[in-house]
């Protein structure tokens, strides 16, 4: 949709990759309203949410991304009002982001944001004549750009080899970088919740491991790293929050796949990779843009619910995570996923541990800037890596 304010010379649109918007309207010259893009989830998944979470659970519609252009010959001050879905509102707190051709993604200054929970987010912009920007709830990166960065890194470094584990329904590759084979295998993968852009932090780790230092060399000598920077490229491209191009929810498909009920292509590709590679541990990276004071979740599969053969490794990894993230006065939320509880069984961790032998961990990474996000993902990767090395030495 293209919204044109001919009187004021402003144009707002969502006709570009990774845009996400619903209906738009002019409230007054220089002030515009943008609805959220509605997202439908499969009925089976809604039934799960209704049964286990009283209809709550997975947030929806927490992605917004539009382009704003000043076609006039004067500097214009513009307000864009984004309507928020009640289901996803808590994940739409500032900081919001602005993309300019000269600088890329930056924070929209706090004084230019006015957030009202469960209602709206107002963003104020000042645009010079002929200037255009993109305004978004997060720093979204096009799947083609992520794919190109991944390929180039493999071409320019002898640390990484590149391959694709499959394609999405619309034919977009699902890339993976792999370091040299080692006894310990560690998978770092992007959440399939497409509105949480984590490729920045994951590829930061991939670049960091190419730096010629003793620390990086030690890790690469002992661990094979498998890095997947984007696993729901169609959802990213289409501006979806949790679904792919077919309206499926890839993140929650492992149980259905293993039980013969069918699953998205993205889920099937990840599952086949897990069975083939059998990583010792996996790290699923998230990025939640939430209110000040939000207590983020960091955790793993509860070791007590793992197969007996994995419990020693689980004990070491749990200790490593807890000692780094859950000691006083740190305020991270400790979460252990226990598939014996119905509300936890939806994540597929039981099958991942039983059939692939993989202990799944997860990080709600700090997304306050691209730099802090990259540093945060690296910190968790180092924490788990050191835990895996310790476990191997003990065993």
N, C-alpha and C positions, 0 to 999 in steps of 0.2 A: 504494500500500500504506500502511496505517496500523498502526503498531506501538504497542500500548498496554501500559504497565507499570502495572497497576491498583494494585499494592502501593505503588509509589513515586510514583504520580501523574504520570508523564511520558509524553508522546506524541510519536512521531517519524513523520513522513509525507513522501510525495513527491507528494501530490495537489494540485499547483498548477502554473501555467505555469513553464517553464524548469527544473523540478526534474529531477534525474538521480540515480537510485539503483537498485540491484538488490535482492536479498533482504535482509531485516533480521531480526535476532533479539536477544533479551535475553540478555546474558551474565551479568548479575547485577543486582539493583536499583540503578539509577543508571548502569549501563554497558551500551552498546548497540553492536551491530555492523551496519554498512551495507555491503553489497556494491556493486560497480560495475555500471552498466547495460551489459550486453553489446551490442556493436555489430558487425554483419556488414557486410562490404564486398563489392561485386560480384566474381565470380570472375575477370573479366578484369583487374581491378585487383590482386587478390591475385597473379595470374600475373605481372604486371609487377613487383611487389615481390619475388617469389621469383626472377625472372630477373635483375633489376638490383641488388637490395639484399639478397640472401640472406634474403628474408622480412621484413627490417626496413624502414626507410623511414618512411612516414607513421605517426605515433603514433595509437593508438586509445584510447578509453576514458580520456580525461584530463579528464573533467568530473564533478563531484560537487556536489549541491545538495539539501539537505533542510530541513525545518522542524521545530523542536523547541518543544514547549509544556509548561509546568508547570501542571498542573491541580490541584495540591495546595494546601494552605493554608500551606505552609512554603517557605522558600528552599531550593532544591535545587542541589547540585553534581553535574554530570552529565558523563560521558565518552562521546563518540561516536567509535567506531573505524571508520574508513573503510578497507575493503580496496582495494588498488591493483592495477590490471591491470599485468602486467609490461610490456606494450607501451607504456603511457602513464605509467608511474611517474615517469620523469625529468622530466615536465612537471607534477608535482603537489607540488613542494616548497612549504613555507611561503614567503611569507605566505599564510595562508588568510583568509577574509573572513567577517564576521558582519554581518547586516542587522537593524537595529532600527527600529521604526516611527518613533521620534523622531529618529534620526540618519542613517538610510540606511546605506550600506555603509561599514564601517571594517575595519581590520586586526584579526584575532584576535591578542591579545598573544602575543609569541613564547614567553613562559613557559607559555602554555596550549596549545602545540602540541608534539607528539612524533612526529617523522617517521622512518619506517624504509623505506629505498629498496626497491622491488620487493615490499613487504609491506603496510604499513599507515600510516595517519596518524591519530593520536589527538588529538582536540580536547576541551578541558575548558571547560565553561560553568558559570556560576552564574546561576540563574534565580530571580527573585522569584515569589511566588504569582501565578498568572494570566498571567505573562509568556510571550511567544513570540518566537522569533527564527528567522531563516534562516541556515544555515551552508553555506558553499560554497568551492570551490577557486578561484573568481574572482568578480568583481563583475558578475553577469549582469543584463542589462536586457531586459525583455520587448519583443518586436517591436512591439506596439501602442504602447508608451511611446516607442520610438525613432521610429516613424512620426509620432506626435503632435508630438514635439519638432521634427522636421524640417519638418512642415507649418507649425507656429507660427512658426518662424524665417523662413520665406519670406513669411508673412503680415505679419510685423512689420518686415521690412527690405526696402528697395528694392534691396539687393545681389543677392538670390537670387530665382530663379523655381523652382517645384517641378513635377516631373512624375514619372511612374512608367514604368519601362521594361518592365514585365511583372509577372507574379504567380508565386508559387510553386505547387506542386501543390495545396496546401491553400488557395489563393486569397489569400495574403498579398501585399500590394504590395511591389515592389522600387523604393524611392524614390531620386531623385537631385535634388540642388540644383545649379543652374547659374547662374553669374554672366553678365554681359553678353558677347556674342560678341567675341572678339579673335583676332588672327592666331595667337597661341600658345594651345594648349589643353592643360590638365593635369588628368588624372583621378586622384582620390584615392579608393581603394575598399577596403572591408573584406574581409579574407580570408574565404573561404567555409568555413573550418574553424570551425564554429559554437561550439566551446568556448573560443574566444579572443575575448573581448568587447573590441572596439576602437571601438565607436560613440562612447564617451566622448571619445576623443582626436580622432576625425574631426570630430565636431560641435563640439568645442572650436575647431578650426581655422575651421569655418564661422562661429562666433560672433566669433572674433578678426578675421576679415576684414570684419565689419560695424562695427568700431570706427573712428571718424573720425580716422585718423592718416595722416601722409604716407607711411609705409611701406606700410600696407594699400592706400592709394589708388594708389601706384605699381604695386603688384602687380596690382591690379584693372584699371588702365589698360592693362596690357601682356598680361595672361593671362586667359583664360577658365577658371575653376575649375569642375570637375565633381566633385561629392562624393557618394559612395554609402556611407552609414553601416552598412548591413546587407544582405548578399546571399544569406544562407541562413537566412531567418527561421523556416522550418519546423524546421530542425535546432536552432536556438536554443530555440524553443518546446518542443520534445520532449526537450530535454536530451541531444542527440546531440553527438558530438565532431567527426566529419568528414562524416557523411552527412546527406541531406535526409530528408523524410518517406517517400520511396520506397526508401530504402536505397542511393541513388546517391551518388557522390562529386563534387559540382559543381566543386570546385577543379581537378580533373584531367580535365575533359571537353572542352577545346578541340580537342585533336588528333582525338579521336573524332568530334566534331561536324563539323569541316572535312573529314574523310575519309569522311563519310557513314555512320558507325557508330552514330549516335544519341547524344544527350547530355541531361543534365538541363535542365529549363526555366530554371533559374537561370543555367546556363552559356550557354544559347542567348540569353537576354536580354542578358547582358553582351557576348557576341560581336556581336550585331546593333548594340548601342550603339557598340562600338569601330569597326565598319565604317562606321557613319553619322557619328559624331563625328570619328573619326580623331585622337585626342589625340596631341600630340607626345611626351608621356611619361605614364606611369602609375605610381602608387605604391600597392603592395599592403601594407596595414598588418597586422601580426601582434602578438600579445602572448603571450610565453612566460613562464610562472611557473616559474622554475627555481632551482637551488641557488645559494648564494652563490659568487661567483667564476666563474659561467657566462659564457663569452665569446659574446656575441650576434652574430648575422650581420646585416650590412648590405651591400647590393650591388645589382647590376643585371645586365641582359643583357650578356654579353661583346661589346664593340664589334667585335671582330675577326670575329665570326660573323654580324654584321648585314649587310643589303643595303648596297651601296656608298653609296647616297644618304643613309643614316642615320649613317655612320661619323663625320662631322664633328661632328654633334650628340652622338653617343655619346661622343666624346672629351672634349667640354666637360663633359658631365654626370658622366662618370667622374672627371674631375679635381676637380669640385666636391665630389663625395661623398668621394673619397679625402682631399682636403685638410681636410675637416671631421671625418671620422670615423676615418681610418686613419693618423694621424701619431703618432709617438712622443710621450708614453708611453701613448697611448690603447690600450685593449685590446678594440676591436671586431674581429670576424672578417670579413675581406674575402672576399666570395663573388661570383664572376662566373658567371652561368648561361650555359653554352655548349651550345646545342641540337645541336651536332655530336657531343656525347657522349651515348650512349643514356640514361644515368641522368639527364641534364639535359633530355632531349627531352620528358619527360612533362609539363612545365609549360606547353607550348603557346606559348612565347615566339617560336619561329621563325615561326609563322603570324601572330602578333600583329604582329611587325615587318614581315613581307613584305606582308601584306594590309591592315593598318590603319595602318602606318607609325609605330607606337607603340613607344617604348623603355620596357620595364618595369623598374621598380626596386622594392625591397622593404625594409621595416624591421621588425626584431624589437623592438617598442617596449618601453620600460621600463614595467612595470605595477605598480610598488611602491606607488603610490597613484593615485587618479584624477587628482590634480593633476600628478604627475610624468609620468604617461602622456600627458596633454594637452600638456604642455610638450615632450615628446619628439617627438610626432607633428608639432607645429608646427615644431620645429627642422628636421626632414627636409623638410617642405613648403617652408620658406624656402630650404633648401639647393638643392633641385631647381629652385625658381622662379628663383633668382638665376642658376643655370646655364643655364636656358632663355633668360632675357633676354640673357645674355652671348652665347650661341650665335646668337640672332637678330640682335644688333648686329653680330657678326662676319660673318654671312652676307649 
